[in-house]
Amino acid sequence: MRVLITGKNGQVGNDLVKTVPKGIDLYPFGHNDLDITCETTISTKLNEIKPDYIINAAAYTAVVRAEKEHKQATLVNTTAAGYLSAAAKEVAAKFLHISTDFVFDGLQSSPYQPDTPANPFSIYGESKANGEALVRKYFAAGSIILRTSWVYSTTGHNFVKTMLNLMRDRDELQVVCDQVGTPTWSKNLALTIWAMVTNNAHSGIYHWSDAGVASWYDFAIAIYEEALNFQLLDKTIKIIPVSTSQYPTPAKRPAYSVLDSSLTNKIWGVQQEHWRQALRKMLIEQKKLIQISNELIKS
């Protein structure tokens, strides 16, 4: 099977490349290799490679910046999604598009189902919801839209790495406690995507995250405790819970964005890992990377 991946240098793309199953002929592209905002470029490349499957892991994910960079967020998250899905149909390739919990308004108090109507509050969420709409418009019969939440990894910019840096630099942190969702390790997400791609994926909208529920404050506390345990942090700090109203940002975030992954689990038989266990594994990898880096510096 020939699989083309966009966003190879992002968190999910990076882990998709690292976890590719045997028998997959992989064609990974970053934004410097393939301009997904150019319809002609996409069509030319897909007709050249003729992939069996396309995984769109490319995204504009700067939630706050998107409020000012509306055009760029729309180009990458909306326009490019449409181009890619239309081109996938043109070359008879199946298409998997990664989306987000930010397409929801956060007003529920129970996990969001895949068929719950999107109602985003932010420019980022709007751009992703509109991207989903174009995928459904151009190639609903051959596409999967997979929503996930609160993604983190050892690469790129994410909450875990930001917290670790802040914890090393400060003696006190304030973290929002009234926004609830599920942290998801990108490696687990990548393995789930490969299970979907290699096992006769059904078209439609699906959800998948790690298991469990947390606020950003809960997540920060867990990062702190595990970082101390793995000696990634060598001091104690105070972490203070604050409300969203005490920590306003230009982009409105959903207060509750837990996703119901049961349909994905049922169809593909994937097993969710609790987010705390996944965090522990990610931090072990992070420590190994730091050790390797330190050894290279010494040599």
N, C-alpha and C positions, 0 to 999 in steps of 0.2 A: 504494500500500500504506500502510495506517495502522499505525504502530508506536508502542506505548506503552513508555516506559522508566521504570523505578524507579531511584532512586539517582542522579539527574541531577547532583548536586553532588559525588559521589565521584570517585575517580580514573578508573575505567572509564566511568562514566556521563558525566562531563565530556567525555571524548574521543569517546564515541559521538555526543554532540550536535555536537561540532566536525567530525566526519568523516562526517556523515550523507550518503548518496548522493542524487543527484537522483531525484525521483519518489517520495520517501518523505514521507508526511505524518506529522510527528513530534509526539508528545505526551509530553514529558519531565516527570517528577515527582520532587521531593525529599521528605524526610520531613515537611516543613511543608505540603506540598501534598496529600499522600496518605498516610494512616496505613495502612501495609500490614499492621499487626498487628491490624486490625479487619476481620473477614470481611465484615460488612455494607457498610462503606465501600468495600471493594475491589469487591464485586459491583455496587454502585450505579454506581461510576465506570466499570467495564468495560461495563456494559449501556448506559451513556450514550454512550460513545465507540465501542464495538464495534470494537476494533482487530483487524487481521488477524494481528498478531504482538505478543507481549509479551516484553521483555527485562528480566530481573530482575538489575539491577546493584547493588541495595541489599544491604548486608551489615553485620553487626557484626564488625569486623576487629581489635579491640583484643585481641590474643592473650593478653597477660598479665592485663589487667583482667578478661577473661572468666572467669578462675578464681574471682574473687569475685563477678562480675556474671553468674552463671550464668543467672538468669531472663531478663535482657535479651538476652543472646546467643541463648538458645533462642527467645525471641519473634521476633526478627528473622531469624535464620538457619534456624530449623526451622519454627515455626508459620506465619510469613508465607509461606514457600516453599510450604507446603501450601495455604494460602488462595489464593495467586496461581495455582497450577497448577489447582486445582479451578475457580476462576472463569474461567480461560482455556478450559477444556473447556466450561463453561457457555455462553460466547459464541462458541464454535467458532474460537478464536484459537490459533495455534501459540505455543509457550512456550519460551524459552531461559533457562536458569538458570545463573548463573556460580558455580562452586564452586572448591575449593582442593586443593593438594597435601597440606594438613594432615589430610586424611581418611585418610592412610596412616601406618603406624607407623615408616617409615624404616629398616626392618631389611634391606631388599634392597640389592643392590650393582649392580643393572641397572635401567634405566628402567622405571617403573611403567606397565603397560598399562591401558587403560580398563576392562577386565573384572577387574582385580585387586580382590579383596574389600577394602572399607574396614576399617581397624582403627586408629582415631585414639587418640592418647595424651593430648590436651588437651581441655579443655571447648570451646574454639573449634572444634577439629577434629571433636569429637563433634556439636556443634550443626550443623555443615555437612553431616556425613555423614547425620544424621537428617533434615535438610532434603532432601537427595537422595532419601532413602527415601520421603518423602511425595510428592515430585514423581512418582516412579515409581509410587507407589500410586494417586494420583488421576488422572494423565494421562500415562501412559507412552507411549501411542501418538502423542501430539502434542507431545512435549517433547524438548528437547535439554538435557543436563547437560554443561556445558563446564568442565572443571577447568583451572586455570592456577596459576602459581607466582611468588612473590617480585615482586609488581607494584609499580611505581613510576611517578611522573609529575611534572610541574611543579606539580601541585596536591595538596592534602591532605598527610597525614602518611605518610612512607615512609622507607625506609632511606637512599636517596640524599640526600634533603634533611636528614635527621638527621645523616648523616656530614658533609655540608658545613658545617652549623652547628657541630658539635663540632670540626671541623678548624680553623675560624676562631678558636675559643675556647681550644683546648688545644694543648700542644706534644707530647702523647703520647696515643695511643689503644690500647686493647686490644680486639681483635676475634676472635670465635670462628672457628677454622679447621677444625673437624671436623664441621661441618654443611654438606652439599653439596646444591645445587639449581640452578635456572636463573633468573636475573633476567629479568623480562619488562616491557618498556615498554608502558604501558597504551594508547598510540596504536596500536602494532602489534596488540595484542589487539583493540582496537575495530575496526580494519580487517578482521581475521579474522572477527569476529562479523558484520559487515555482509556479508562474502562468504558466510557461512553462511545468513544470513537472506534474502538476495536471490537465492540460487541453489538453491532447492528443498532446503532443509535436511532431512536424514534424522533421524528421532528416534533417541535412544540416548545413550550416555555417550561423550564425546570428551575428548581432552587437547589443549592447545595452550600453548606458551610460546615465547619466543625460543630460538635455537639455542645449543648449548654448555653447559658445566657450570662451576660455580664454587662455592667456599666463600664464606662471608660475608667472610672475610679477603681472598680474591681480589677480591671485589666492592669492598671498601673501598680496596684498593690501586689498582684501576682508577679509582675515583671520584677518588682523590687525584691520580693522574697526569693525568687528563683535566682536572680542576679547575685544576691548575697550568698546563696547556697553554692553557686558555681564559681564564686570568687571573681565575678565580672564587675563587682562593686565592692569597694573596701571601706565603706563608711555607712553610717546610718543617717537617714534623712526623714523629715516629716512630710507626709503626704496628706493634704487637706481636701476633703470633698467640698465642691462648690456647685451651685446650681447653674444652669445654662444662662439664666438672667444675670448672674454675677460674672459670667465670662462670655460676653457677646462677640460674635464674629460676623463678617459680612454675609456669609452663606448660612442659611438656616438649615440645620441638620435634623433628621427625624428623631423624635424622642424615643420611639420604639421601632426597631427594624429587624426583629428576629424573623428568619425565614424558615418555612416548613419544608424540610428536605425529604419527607417520607416517600414521595412519588419517585424521586431519583433513586433512593435506596431500594425501593421495591422493584423497579424495572431492571436496574443494573447490579443489584446485590452488593453495593458498596457499603462499607461499615464506617460510620462516623466515629471519630476519636474525640474525646472531650477536649475542649480548647486548652485547658490547663495542661494536660498531658502533651498536647502538640507544642505548646509554648516551651515546655521543658526540653523537648527534642530540638527545637529550633535554637535554643540558647546553648545547648551542647555543641551544635554545629558552629554557632557563632564563636564559642570559646576556642574550638579547634582552628578556625580561620585566623583568629587573633594570634594563637600560638605559632602557626605557620608563618604569619607575617613577621612576628618578632624574631623567629629563627632566621628568616631571610635577611632581616636588617642586621643581625649579629654577624652573619656570614659575609 
